[in-house]
Amino acid sequence: MPYFELILVAGGFIVLIKGAGWLVDGASSIARRFGISQLIVGLTVVSFGTSSPELFVNILSAIRGNTDLALGNIIGSNISNTLLIIGIAALIYPLRIKRATVWREIPLGVLAGLVVFVMANDKILEGAGSSIITRIDGLVLLSIFVIFLYYAFIANKASGASEESPAKQRKPMLAIGMVVAGFISLALGGKLIVDGAIGLAAGWDISERMIGLTIVAIGTSLPELAASAVAAFKKNADIAIGNVVGSNLFNLLFVLAATSTIRPLPVSPELNSDMLIMIFAALLLFTAAFTGTRKHLIDRKEGAVFLGIYALYITYLIISR
């Protein structure tokens, strides 16, 4: 039994959960003090902090040439973000989605997934000898990311004062310190979990794609899970939803862009089915905003459906490997 790896994973959980609490509390306090909406905090500050493990893992994977691991991490993280994390958060507390998120951020996530799918299928769409996400593709994604950030801040300016939040008000320097400590803890905790999980999986003869889509993806998504779960407990639905939607956009438009800029990423044909499931999950989130007991609300029943679909996906991965 690899006890050292188990200790790494357990320690990572503790650091992640603590860091998520600091980050959500600090970000909420900053939002209230400076008039930044809870939604924009979730879409930018919290999302960047909780996406830092994906960024770290992918840059390291690109430098080492483990491209299947890098792509599997991004695709798997977005699937688990949407199906697993929103499902769990909705079970904790029903999640109301803002109209702007329904009609702007979520469709942008669907569009980003479709753009990546097209970029990753040169062989099918253009008859090329192989499919690869090039440095130019990465720069295109990065350009879209800059436009998204610009939109996020413009939307905050237009929205006026932030909504009241149950988060405790902190002194400005303490709140900033909590956000910084949260970032560091999330990155450290994510690294501990990923290192431990890869060590546990190394002896099981699992492919890089499988490791990336499951162990690494879930491991690097734990910050999003911790942050969204804490936000749901505190009834900060804007942060819970904004965190997931923002993290998915960060993963596709920034993490993937940075990774492919460092090293062009050859794409295995097997990843096509996973990319389609990622797009399906984004479309499901959009659809869920109009179903259930109330409009623009993801209730506990819909959360259970999200979790059930994720369980079916993981079962499919295990059976098909």
N, C-alpha and C positions, 0 to 999 in steps of 0.2 A: 504493500500500500504506500503510495507516494505522499507521505505525511507532510513534507515541506511544501508541496504544491497546494495541498488542502489548506495549510496555514496561510499561504499567500491569498487564496481565494476568500477565506473567512475574514482575514484582515482587510482585504479590499472592500468587502461588504460594509464593514464598520466605518471605514474612512469615507466611503461614498455616501452613506446615509447621513453621516454627520455633516459632510461638506454640502450636501444638497440642502439641508436645513439652514445652514449659514447663508448659502447663496439666495434661496427663496426669501428669507427674512430680510437680508440686506437689500436685495433688488426691490422688494415691495416697499421698503422704507424709503429708498431713493425715489421710487416712482411717486409716492405720496408727497414727498417734500418738494420735488422739483417739477411737479405737474406732468410727469410722463405717465401715460396710461399703462395699466397692468398688461394689456395685450402687447404693446410695443416692447415692454421689458421682456416678456416671454419670447417674442419673436427675435430679439437681438441679444441682449446681455445674457439672459439665462441660456438661450439656445447655443450661443458661442461657448459658454462655459461647459455645458453638458456634451457638446460635440468635440471637445478637445481630446478625449481618448481616441475617437475615430481618426482625428487628424494625426495624432501621434503615431498610432498603429499603422496608418496608411503611408505616411512619409517613411517610416522605418521599413515597411514592406516594399515600397518602391525602390528605396536605396539598395535593398538586398535582392531585388528582382523577383519577389514573391507576389506577382501580379494577380493571380487567382485569389490569394488571400486578401489583397487590397480591395478588389472589386466585390468579392463575396462579403466583406465587412460592410461596405457601403450599402449594397442591396439588402443584405440581411438586417442591418440596423434599421433601415427605413421600414421594412416589413414588420419588424418587432415593435418599432416605435408606434406604428399605426394600429396594428392589431392587438399586440400584447399590452402596451402601456396605456393606450386610450381605453382598452377593455377593462383593465384593472382600475384605472382612475374613475371610470364611469360606475363601476361597482361600488367604489368608496363613496362617491357623491355624484349625482347626475350632472353632466357637463353642458352648460348652455354655451352655444357658439354664437359669436357676434356676426351680424349680417355681413360686415366687411370681410371677415374671415371666410365665410361661406362662399362669397362671390368673387373674392380676390386671392387670398393666400392659398386656399385649398386648390382652386383651379390652377394656380401657378405651380403648385406641387405636381399636379397631374401633367401639366405641360413640360415641366423639367424632366419628369420620368420619361415622357415620350421623346424628348430631344435626346436624352442619353441613350434610349433604345435605338434610335436612328443612327447616332454616332457609333454605336457598338455593333452595327450590322452592315459593314462595308461589303462583306462577302455575299450577303443575300440581296442587298439593294443595288449594289454597283457591279457585282460579279468579280470583285477583287479576290486575290488569292487568299487573303486572310482578313479578319476583322480586327481593328485596332483603334483605340481612343488616343489620338495624337496630341502633341503639344498645342497645335492650333485649336483643336477641339477644347482643350483645357482653357485656353485664353477666351474662347467664345463663352464657355460656362462662367468664367470669372467676370466677364463683361455683364452677363445677365445678373450675376450676384451683386455687382456694384449698383445696377439699376434697382434691384430689390431693396438694398440698404437705403438708397436715396428715397424710394417710395415709403419705406417704413418711417423714416424721420419726417417726411412731408405729411404723412398720414397722422403722425402724432401731433404735429403743429396745428393741423386742421381740426383735430378732435378736441382741442382746448384742454381744460382741467381733467385730471384723472378721476376715475371713479373711487368712491370710498372703499377701503379694503380693511378686513379685520386684522391685518398684519400690525404688529406692535411698532410704534414709531421709535426709531433709533436716532442717536446723534449722527450728524453727517459723516464724521471721520470713522465712527464705529461701524456704520452701515457700509462704507466703502471697504473698510478692513474685513468685514464679514464676506463681502463679495469676492475680494482677492483671496481670502483664506478658502472660500468655497471653490473657486477655480482650481487652486493648487490641490486641494483635497480630492476633487473629482478626477483630475488628471492622474494623481498618484494612485487613488483607489482603482481607477480603470486599468492602469498599467499592472498593478498587482494581480487583479483578477485575470486579465488576459494572459500574463506570464504563467500564472498558475494553471489556467485552463489549457493552454497549449502544452504545458508539461504533462498534464493528465491525459491529453488526447494523443500525445506523441506515440505511445506504445499501442494504440488501438488501430493503427493502419487506416487512418481517416485522411482523405484528400484535402488539399488546401482549400478548395471550393467548399467542401463540407464544413471544415473548421471555420472558415470565414462566415458562412451563412448561419451557423448555429452558435458554437461556443464563443467565438470572437465577437460576432454581431450582438449576441445577448449580453456578453460581458461589457462591451463598449456602450451598450444602450442602458446599462444599469444607472448611470447618472440621470438620464432622462426619466427612467422609471422612478428613481428616488425623488427627483425634483417634482415630477408630476403627481406622485402619490402624496407627498407632503403638501403640495398646493391644493390637492383635492380634499385632504383632511382639514385644511384651513379654509376651504370653500373659496379659494382663489381660482375659479374656473378659467379665467382669462390666461393665467400663467400656465395652468395644466394643459390647455389646448394650444396656446401660443408656443409653448415649449416644444411640443411634438411637431407642429407644423413648421416652426422655424428651424428645428434641428434637421428635419428632412430636407428642407431647402439648403441649409448649410452643408449637409452631407453631399448633395448632388452638385451644387453650384460652387462650393468653396473647397471642400475636402477632396472631391474627385478632380476638380480643376488643379489644385495644388499638386496632387499625386501624379496626374498625367503630364503636368509641366515638368516635373522632376524626371520622369521616365514614361514614355509612351506605353500604354497598357494593352497588350494583346488580350482579346476577349474570347473565352472558350464558348463554343456553341451551346454547351449545357446551361450557361447562365441566362439564355434567352427566356426560358420558362420562369426563372426567378424574377427577371425584370418585368415580365408580364404580370406576375403576382404582385409585385411592388406597385405597378400602375393600377391594378385592380383594387388593391387596398386603399389607394388614394381616392379612387372613384367611389368606393364603398363609404368612405368617410363623408364625401360630398352628399351621397344619397341619404345617409343616416340623418343628415341635418333636416330632412323633410319627412321622415317617417317617425314611428314611435308615438308616444302619448302627446307630445307637444312639438311644435315647429322649432327648429334650431336648438334642439335639446337631445343629447345622447343620454338615454336613460339606462337603468341597470340591465334591462332585458337586452338592449342593443349592445351594451358592454359585454354581456355573456355571449352574444353572437360573434362579436369580434374575437373573443378568446377561443371559442369553438373553432372558428376558421383557422386561427393560428395553430391550434393543436393539430388540425387536419394537415396543415402545411408541413409542420415538423414531422408528422407521421409519414407523409409522402417523401420527405428527404431521407428519412431513415430507411424506408423500404426501397427507394430507388438507388441508394448508394451502392 
